[in-house]
Amino acid sequence: MDLRTKSSLLWGVVAALAFLVLLQGYELLADLRVTLGAKAGVTIVVLVGATALTYAAHGRLPGNESP
Protein backbone atom coordinates (compact mmCIF):
# COMPACT_ATOMS: atom_id res chain seq x y z
CA MET A 1 0.00 0.00 0.00
CA ASP A 2 1.21 3.47 -0.88
CA LEU A 3 2.42 5.56 2.08
CA ARG A 4 0.14 8.44 1.09
CA THR A 5 -2.92 6.18 1.01
CA LYS A 6 -2.03 4.51 4.30
CA SER A 7 -1.52 7.87 6.00
CA SER A 8 -4.85 9.17 4.70
CA LEU A 9 -6.71 6.08 5.88
CA LEU A 10 -5.17 6.34 9.33
CA TRP A 11 -6.17 10.00 9.61
CA GLY A 12 -9.69 9.00 8.59
CA VAL A 13 -9.81 6.41 11.37
CA VAL A 14 -8.51 8.96 13.89
CA ALA A 15 -11.20 11.44 12.82
CA ALA A 16 -13.95 8.82 13.08
CA LEU A 17 -12.84 7.75 16.54
CA ALA A 18 -12.58 11.38 17.69
CA PHE A 19 -16.12 11.97 16.44
CA LEU A 20 -17.39 8.97 18.39
CA VAL A 21 -15.67 10.18 21.57
CA LEU A 22 -17.20 13.64 21.19
CA LEU A 23 -20.61 12.12 20.54
CA GLN A 24 -20.36 9.95 23.64
CA GLY A 25 -19.43 13.00 25.72
CA TYR A 26 -22.41 14.87 24.30
CA GLU A 27 -24.73 12.00 25.19
CA LEU A 28 -23.39 11.84 28.73
CA LEU A 29 -23.59 15.58 29.39
CA ALA A 30 -26.82 16.42 27.55
CA ASP A 31 -28.67 13.27 28.63
CA LEU A 32 -29.90 12.82 25.04
CA ARG A 33 -29.44 9.67 23.00
CA VAL A 34 -28.60 9.35 19.32
CA THR A 35 -29.77 6.28 17.42
CA LEU A 36 -27.23 3.66 16.39
CA GLY A 37 -28.05 4.16 12.71
CA ALA A 38 -27.38 7.89 12.92
CA LYS A 39 -24.09 7.27 14.75
CA ALA A 40 -22.95 4.76 12.15
CA GLY A 41 -24.01 6.91 9.20
CA VAL A 42 -22.33 10.09 10.38
CA THR A 43 -19.22 8.19 11.47
CA ILE A 44 -18.85 6.71 7.97
CA VAL A 45 -19.29 10.17 6.43
CA VAL A 46 -16.61 11.56 8.77
CA LEU A 47 -14.27 8.66 7.95
CA VAL A 48 -14.65 9.03 4.19
CA GLY A 49 -14.52 12.83 4.30
CA ALA A 50 -11.39 13.00 6.44
CA THR A 51 -9.68 10.34 4.34
CA ALA A 52 -10.47 12.14 1.09
CA LEU A 53 -9.48 15.53 2.49
CA THR A 54 -6.12 14.35 3.81
CA TYR A 55 -5.41 12.47 0.58
CA ALA A 56 -6.19 15.55 -1.53
CA ALA A 57 -4.29 17.97 0.72
CA HIS A 58 -1.23 15.75 1.23
CA GLY A 59 1.24 17.94 -0.66
CA ARG A 60 -0.28 21.26 0.39
CA LEU A 61 0.00 20.95 4.17
CA PRO A 62 3.22 21.88 5.95
CA GLY A 63 4.51 19.28 8.31
CA ASN A 64 7.23 16.91 9.29
CA GLU A 65 6.23 13.79 7.36
CA SER A 66 8.53 11.18 6.01
CA PRO A 67 8.96 11.11 2.20
KOLDREN-621737 format. One record per residue: residue in three letters; x, y, z of N, C-alpha, C in turn; residue number from 1. Coordinates in Angstrom, 2 decimals, padded with zeros to 5 digits, m for minus. Example, Ala and Ser with C-alpha at 12.3 -4.5 7.8 and 13.67 -1.06 7.14 Angstrom:
2
<timi rest="ala" n_x="013.19" n_y="m005.69" n_z="007.80" ca_x="012.30" ca_y="m004.50" ca_z="007.80" c_x="013.20" c_y="m003.30" c_z="007.80" nr="1"/>
<timi rest="ser" n_x="012.85" n_y="m002.25" n_z="007.08" ca_x="013.67" ca_y="m001.06" ca_z="007.14" c_x="012.90" c_y="000.03" c_z="007.87" nr="2"/>
This chain:
67
<timi rest="met" n_x="000.84" n_y="m001.18" n_z="000.00" ca_x="000.00" ca_y="000.00" ca_z="000.00" c_x="000.89" c_y="001.24" c_z="000.00" nr="1"/>
<timi rest="asp" n_x="000.49" n_y="002.21" n_z="m000.78" ca_x="001.21" ca_y="003.47" ca_z="m000.88" c_x="001.20" c_y="004.20" c_z="000.47" nr="2"/>
<timi rest="leu" n_x="002.31" n_y="004.86" n_z="000.80" ca_x="002.42" ca_y="005.56" ca_z="002.08" c_x="001.38" c_y="006.68" c_z="002.19" nr="3"/>
<timi rest="arg" n_x="001.12" n_y="007.36" n_z="001.09" ca_x="000.14" ca_y="008.44" ca_z="001.09" c_x="m001.27" c_y="007.90" c_z="001.39" nr="4"/>
<timi rest="thr" n_x="m001.62" n_y="006.79" n_z="000.79" ca_x="m002.92" ca_y="006.18" ca_z="001.01" c_x="m003.05" c_y="005.67" c_z="002.45" nr="5"/>
<timi rest="lys" n_x="m002.01" n_y="005.04" n_z="002.94" ca_x="m002.03" ca_y="004.51" ca_z="004.30" c_x="m002.17" c_y="005.64" c_z="005.32" nr="6"/>
<timi rest="ser" n_x="m001.44" n_y="006.72" n_z="005.11" ca_x="m001.52" ca_y="007.87" ca_z="006.00" c_x="m002.92" c_y="008.48" c_z="005.99" nr="7"/>
<timi rest="ser" n_x="m003.51" n_y="008.60" n_z="004.81" ca_x="m004.85" ca_y="009.17" ca_z="004.70" c_x="m005.88" c_y="008.29" c_z="005.39" nr="8"/>
<timi rest="leu" n_x="m005.78" n_y="006.99" n_z="005.23" ca_x="m006.71" ca_y="006.08" ca_z="005.88" c_x="m006.58" c_y="006.15" c_z="007.40" nr="9"/>
<timi rest="leu" n_x="m005.36" n_y="006.25" n_z="007.88" ca_x="m005.17" ca_y="006.34" ca_z="009.33" c_x="m005.74" c_y="007.64" c_z="009.89" nr="10"/>
<timi rest="trp" n_x="m005.57" n_y="008.75" n_z="009.16" ca_x="m006.17" ca_y="010.00" ca_z="009.61" c_x="m007.69" c_y="009.93" c_z="009.59" nr="11"/>
<timi rest="gly" n_x="m008.24" n_y="009.20" n_z="008.63" ca_x="m009.69" ca_y="009.00" ca_z="008.59" c_x="m010.18" c_y="008.23" c_z="009.80" nr="12"/>
<timi rest="val" n_x="m009.45" n_y="007.20" n_z="010.19" ca_x="m009.81" ca_y="006.41" ca_z="011.37" c_x="m009.71" c_y="007.26" c_z="012.63" nr="13"/>
<timi rest="val" n_x="m008.66" n_y="008.07" n_z="012.73" ca_x="m008.51" ca_y="008.96" ca_z="013.89" c_x="m009.68" c_y="009.94" c_z="013.96" nr="14"/>
<timi rest="ala" n_x="m010.08" n_y="010.50" n_z="012.84" ca_x="m011.20" ca_y="011.44" ca_z="012.82" c_x="m012.50" c_y="010.75" c_z="013.22" nr="15"/>
<timi rest="ala" n_x="m012.73" n_y="009.55" n_z="012.74" ca_x="m013.95" ca_y="008.82" ca_z="013.08" c_x="m013.99" c_y="008.49" c_z="014.57" nr="16"/>
<timi rest="leu" n_x="m012.87" n_y="008.05" n_z="015.12" ca_x="m012.84" ca_y="007.75" ca_z="016.54" c_x="m013.00" c_y="009.01" c_z="017.39" nr="17"/>
<timi rest="ala" n_x="m012.41" n_y="010.11" n_z="016.96" ca_x="m012.58" ca_y="011.38" ca_z="017.69" c_x="m014.04" c_y="011.82" c_z="017.66" nr="18"/>
<timi rest="phe" n_x="m014.69" n_y="011.64" n_z="016.53" ca_x="m016.12" ca_y="011.97" ca_z="016.44" c_x="m016.93" c_y="011.13" c_z="017.42" nr="19"/>
<timi rest="leu" n_x="m016.64" n_y="009.84" n_z="017.48" ca_x="m017.39" ca_y="008.97" ca_z="018.39" c_x="m017.16" c_y="009.35" c_z="019.85" nr="20"/>
<timi rest="val" n_x="m015.95" n_y="009.75" n_z="020.20" ca_x="m015.67" ca_y="010.18" ca_z="021.57" c_x="m016.44" c_y="011.45" c_z="021.89" nr="21"/>
<timi rest="leu" n_x="m016.44" n_y="012.40" n_z="020.97" ca_x="m017.20" ca_y="013.64" ca_z="021.19" c_x="m018.70" c_y="013.37" c_z="021.30" nr="22"/>
<timi rest="leu" n_x="m019.20" n_y="012.46" n_z="020.48" ca_x="m020.61" ca_y="012.12" ca_z="020.54" c_x="m020.97" c_y="011.45" c_z="021.87" nr="23"/>
<timi rest="gln" n_x="m020.10" n_y="010.60" n_z="022.36" ca_x="m020.36" ca_y="009.95" ca_z="023.64" c_x="m020.36" c_y="010.99" c_z="024.77" nr="24"/>
<timi rest="gly" n_x="m019.44" n_y="011.93" n_z="024.73" ca_x="m019.43" ca_y="013.00" ca_z="025.72" c_x="m020.69" c_y="013.84" c_z="025.66" nr="25"/>
<timi rest="tyr" n_x="m021.16" n_y="014.12" n_z="024.46" ca_x="m022.41" ca_y="014.87" ca_z="024.30" c_x="m023.58" c_y="014.09" c_z="024.91" nr="26"/>
<timi rest="glu" n_x="m023.64" n_y="012.80" n_z="024.64" ca_x="m024.73" ca_y="012.00" ca_z="025.19" c_x="m024.69" c_y="011.95" c_z="026.71" nr="27"/>
<timi rest="leu" n_x="m023.49" n_y="011.89" n_z="027.27" ca_x="m023.39" ca_y="011.84" ca_z="028.73" c_x="m023.77" c_y="013.16" c_z="029.38" nr="28"/>
<timi rest="leu" n_x="m023.34" n_y="014.27" n_z="028.79" ca_x="m023.59" ca_y="015.58" ca_z="029.39" c_x="m025.00" c_y="016.10" c_z="029.11" nr="29"/>
<timi rest="ala" n_x="m025.51" n_y="015.87" n_z="027.92" ca_x="m026.82" ca_y="016.42" ca_z="027.55" c_x="m027.96" c_y="015.48" c_z="027.91" nr="30"/>
<timi rest="asp" n_x="m027.66" n_y="014.26" n_z="028.29" ca_x="m028.67" ca_y="013.27" ca_z="028.63" c_x="m029.65" c_y="013.04" c_z="027.47" nr="31"/>
<timi rest="leu" n_x="m029.13" n_y="013.12" n_z="026.25" ca_x="m029.90" ca_y="012.82" ca_z="025.04" c_x="m029.22" c_y="011.67" c_z="024.33" nr="32"/>
<timi rest="arg" n_x="m030.00" n_y="010.82" n_z="023.69" ca_x="m029.44" ca_y="009.67" ca_z="023.00" c_x="m029.58" c_y="009.83" c_z="021.50" nr="33"/>
<timi rest="val" n_x="m028.59" n_y="009.34" n_z="020.77" ca_x="m028.60" ca_y="009.35" ca_z="019.32" c_x="m028.73" c_y="007.90" c_z="018.88" nr="34"/>
<timi rest="thr" n_x="m029.54" n_y="007.65" n_z="017.86" ca_x="m029.77" ca_y="006.28" ca_z="017.42" c_x="m028.49" c_y="005.68" c_z="016.84" nr="35"/>
<timi rest="leu" n_x="m028.41" n_y="004.36" n_z="016.89" ca_x="m027.23" ca_y="003.66" ca_z="016.39" c_x="m027.05" c_y="003.89" c_z="014.89" nr="36"/>
<timi rest="gly" n_x="m028.13" n_y="003.93" n_z="014.16" ca_x="m028.05" ca_y="004.16" ca_z="012.71" c_x="m027.47" c_y="005.54" c_z="012.39" nr="37"/>
<timi rest="ala" n_x="m027.90" n_y="006.54" n_z="013.13" ca_x="m027.38" ca_y="007.89" ca_z="012.92" c_x="m025.89" c_y="007.96" c_z="013.27" nr="38"/>
<timi rest="lys" n_x="m025.51" n_y="007.30" n_z="014.37" ca_x="m024.09" ca_y="007.27" ca_z="014.75" c_x="m023.26" c_y="006.62" c_z="013.66" nr="39"/>
<timi rest="ala" n_x="m023.70" n_y="005.48" n_z="013.17" ca_x="m022.95" ca_y="004.76" ca_z="012.15" c_x="m022.87" c_y="005.55" c_z="010.85" nr="40"/>
<timi rest="gly" n_x="m023.98" n_y="006.15" n_z="010.45" ca_x="m024.01" ca_y="006.91" ca_z="009.20" c_x="m023.08" c_y="008.11" c_z="009.23" nr="41"/>
<timi rest="val" n_x="m023.17" n_y="008.90" n_z="010.29" ca_x="m022.33" ca_y="010.09" ca_z="010.38" c_x="m020.87" c_y="009.71" c_z="010.56" nr="42"/>
<timi rest="thr" n_x="m020.60" n_y="008.63" n_z="011.29" ca_x="m019.22" ca_y="008.19" ca_z="011.47" c_x="m018.60" c_y="007.77" c_z="010.14" nr="43"/>
<timi rest="ile" n_x="m019.35" n_y="007.10" n_z="009.30" ca_x="m018.85" ca_y="006.71" ca_z="007.97" c_x="m018.60" c_y="007.94" c_z="007.11" nr="44"/>
<timi rest="val" n_x="m019.49" n_y="008.93" n_z="007.20" ca_x="m019.29" ca_y="010.17" ca_z="006.43" c_x="m018.03" c_y="010.89" c_z="006.91" nr="45"/>
<timi rest="val" n_x="m017.81" n_y="010.93" n_z="008.22" ca_x="m016.61" ca_y="011.56" ca_z="008.77" c_x="m015.36" c_y="010.81" c_z="008.32" nr="46"/>
<timi rest="leu" n_x="m015.41" n_y="009.49" n_z="008.37" ca_x="m014.27" ca_y="008.66" ca_z="007.95" c_x="m013.92" c_y="008.90" c_z="006.49" nr="47"/>
<timi rest="val" n_x="m014.90" n_y="008.84" n_z="005.62" ca_x="m014.65" ca_y="009.03" ca_z="004.19" c_x="m014.22" c_y="010.46" c_z="003.89" nr="48"/>
<timi rest="gly" n_x="m014.87" n_y="011.42" n_z="004.53" ca_x="m014.52" ca_y="012.83" ca_z="004.30" c_x="m013.11" c_y="013.17" c_z="004.75" nr="49"/>
<timi rest="ala" n_x="m012.74" n_y="012.71" n_z="005.94" ca_x="m011.39" ca_y="013.00" ca_z="006.44" c_x="m010.33" c_y="012.29" c_z="005.61" nr="50"/>
<timi rest="thr" n_x="m010.63" n_y="011.06" n_z="005.18" ca_x="m009.68" ca_y="010.34" ca_z="004.34" c_x="m009.48" c_y="011.06" c_z="003.01" nr="51"/>
<timi rest="ala" n_x="m010.57" n_y="011.46" n_z="002.38" ca_x="m010.47" ca_y="012.14" ca_z="001.09" c_x="m009.77" c_y="013.50" c_z="001.22" nr="52"/>
<timi rest="leu" n_x="m010.10" n_y="014.22" n_z="002.28" ca_x="m009.48" ca_y="015.53" ca_z="002.49" c_x="m007.98" c_y="015.42" c_z="002.72" nr="53"/>
<timi rest="thr" n_x="m007.55" n_y="014.49" n_z="003.55" ca_x="m006.12" ca_y="014.35" ca_z="003.81" c_x="m005.38" c_y="013.81" c_z="002.59" nr="54"/>
<timi rest="tyr" n_x="m006.05" n_y="012.97" n_z="001.80" ca_x="m005.41" ca_y="012.47" ca_z="000.58" c_x="m005.22" c_y="013.60" c_z="m000.43" nr="55"/>
<timi rest="ala" n_x="m006.25" n_y="014.45" n_z="m000.57" ca_x="m006.19" ca_y="015.55" ca_z="m001.53" c_x="m005.22" c_y="016.64" c_z="m001.09" nr="56"/>
<timi rest="ala" n_x="m005.11" n_y="016.88" n_z="000.20" ca_x="m004.29" ca_y="017.97" ca_z="000.72" c_x="m002.89" c_y="017.51" c_z="001.14" nr="57"/>
<timi rest="his" n_x="m002.51" n_y="016.32" n_z="000.76" ca_x="m001.23" ca_y="015.75" ca_z="001.23" c_x="m000.03" c_y="016.64" c_z="000.91" nr="58"/>
<timi rest="gly" n_x="000.10" n_y="017.13" n_z="m000.28" ca_x="001.24" ca_y="017.94" ca_z="m000.66" c_x="001.13" c_y="019.40" c_z="m000.28" nr="59"/>
<timi rest="arg" n_x="m000.05" n_y="019.84" n_z="000.11" ca_x="m000.28" ca_y="021.26" ca_z="000.39" c_x="m000.11" c_y="021.64" c_z="001.85" nr="60"/>
<timi rest="leu" n_x="m000.10" n_y="020.66" n_z="002.74" ca_x="000.00" ca_y="020.95" ca_z="004.17" c_x="001.45" c_y="020.93" c_z="004.63" nr="61"/>
<timi rest="pro" n_x="001.85" n_y="021.93" n_z="005.40" ca_x="003.22" ca_y="021.88" ca_z="005.95" c_x="003.27" c_y="020.86" c_z="007.08" nr="62"/>
<timi rest="gly" n_x="004.40" n_y="020.25" n_z="007.25" ca_x="004.51" ca_y="019.28" ca_z="008.31" c_x="005.85" c_y="018.58" c_z="008.28" nr="63"/>
<timi rest="asn" n_x="005.99" n_y="017.65" n_z="009.17" ca_x="007.23" ca_y="016.91" ca_z="009.29" c_x="006.98" c_y="015.45" c_z="008.98" nr="64"/>
<timi rest="glu" n_x="006.52" n_y="015.16" n_z="007.76" ca_x="006.23" ca_y="013.79" ca_z="007.36" c_x="007.41" c_y="013.18" c_z="006.65" nr="65"/>
<timi rest="ser" n_x="007.49" n_y="011.89" n_z="006.73" ca_x="008.53" ca_y="011.18" ca_z="006.01" c_x="008.22" c_y="011.19" c_z="004.51" nr="66"/>
<timi rest="pro" n_x="009.22" n_y="011.09" n_z="003.66" ca_x="008.96" ca_y="011.11" ca_z="002.20" c_x="008.18" c_y="009.95" c_z="001.71" nr="67"/>
